[in-house]
Amino acid sequence: MEQEIKKVLEKLRPYIQRDGGDVEFVKVEDGIVTVRMLGACSGCMALDDTLKMGIEATLMEEVPGVKEVQLEAGTPEQSYYYF
């Protein structure tokens, strides 16, 4: 399953990188995939959409057994502050 997940993430990476971000596989346990978002993604206001409607939806469709995608624990969901 891990290899299939990595293969799908490699297909998605160019789209994420186009906006200055990146995604990195961390682990999979009991169908829950953990990823690390890098670059512009770590502070993007569209992170939830990218994670759930992009990465999670694609993985659930293409890799049997994937139930959810979540951010690595301790990964800041919003690292930029707007004044």
Buried (B, 14 or more C-beta within 10 A) or exposed (E): EEEBBEEBBEEBBEEBBEEEBBBEBBEBEEEEBBBBBBBBBBBBEEBEEBBEEBBBEBBBEEBEEBEEBBBEEEBEEEEEEEE
